[in-house]
Amino acid sequence: MDRLLLMHSFVTVAQVGSFSGAAKKLGSSGSLVSRHVAELERQVGVRLVNRTARSVSLTQPGQRYAEFAARILEEIEAEDAGIARLHDRAEGTLSIICPKWIGSLDLGDAIAAFSAAHPKIQVRFELGGMSDRTYDFLDGGFDVAFHTRDLRDSSVRLKKISSLPFVLCASQDYIKRHGALAHPNDVAAHDCLVHVNDPVWRIGHGHASTLHKIRNIAFSSNSYIALQKAAVHGRGIALLPQRPAYDDLVSGALQVLLPELAVPDRPLYAIYGPGQDTPRKISVFLDFLADWFARNPFPAIRS
């Protein structure tokens, strides 16, 4: 039988001084309370109460155990209340993880702004080290993780925070040497700079979009920044997130290819633990980020 339940019945008997009075306070029966105390005595191994026809008194060990049990129950109640308050308030530690390339975008600025706006929340923000299994971030002690792919995993929940624009581009030097793309299928004839986790490129929107499995890989990396540098040096064409490439696109170091078709944006998802009762610190964080990205849209690139 549950020890805390037995302790609760015993402490109530000690406070009231009778089984019937304790039963009334607990909304139980006198016989059940008596059985609880007897079971506790069996587990502890000593007699805790002296029973008479009219009253119940504590033995010397019972007096000591009653004080101990009352203290334990009070500490548990206080801790439960503290955790409930922490759950309902925007405070405490918030642990976040995302792929390195996402963290190098505006997400870092958004999370820094959130931390400044909510000083009672201690933010832990880590880049990289993510598993392909979407729920592993929970096992790693993280509250929120970010992804850009659609998820169908009942072990987590997700919220779309924003959309990340991508751009198909190359340097002017490369275009002079190899020519610009006239059609998406021309990708197959060009040197391509490919992210190791993004070997299939989608070009165009809606029904006009086409998928291209990249086979002519001239340079590959797990870093979009490295791919961007290779593109600026004229090594080939690349599919890059627009934000880090923005300055090179504006300066002309990189040029947009097939601007009339473009490439689809990618969703930025925040994923977090299952259950309807989301901790307040997480719901406040997700709402803040969605609002931040709405107020800070990505600048357009003029082709």
Sequence and secondary structure as in RCSB ss.txt:
>XXXX:A:sequence
MDRLLLMHSFVTVAQVGSFSGAAKKLGSSGSLVSRHVAELERQVGVRLVNRTARSVSLTQPGQRYAEFAARILEE
IEAEDAGIARLHDRAEGTLSIICPKWIGSLDLGDAIAAFSAAHPKIQVRFELGGMSDRTYDFLDGGFDVAFHTRD
LRDSSVRLKKISSLPFVLCASQDYIKRHGALAHPNDVAAHDCLVHVNDPVWRIGHGHASTLHKIRNIAFSSNSYI
ALQKAAVHGRGIALLPQRPAYDDLVSGALQVLLPELAVPDRPLYAIYGPGQDTPRKISVFLDFLADWFARNPFPA
IRS
>XXXX:A:secstr
  HHHHHHHHHHHHHHSSHHHHHHHHTS HHHHHHHHHHHHHHHTS  EEE SS EEE HHHHHHHHHHHHHHHH
HHHHHHHHHHHHHSS EEEEEEE HHHHTTHHHHHHHHHHHH TTEEEEEEES   SSTTHHHHTT SEEEESS 
   TTSEEEEEEEE EEEEE HHHHHHH   SSGGGGGGS EEEETT  EEEESSGGG EEEE   EEEEES HH
HHHHHHHTTS EEEEEHHHHHHHHHHTSSEESSTTT    EEEEEEE SSS   HHHHHHHHHHHHHHHHS    
   
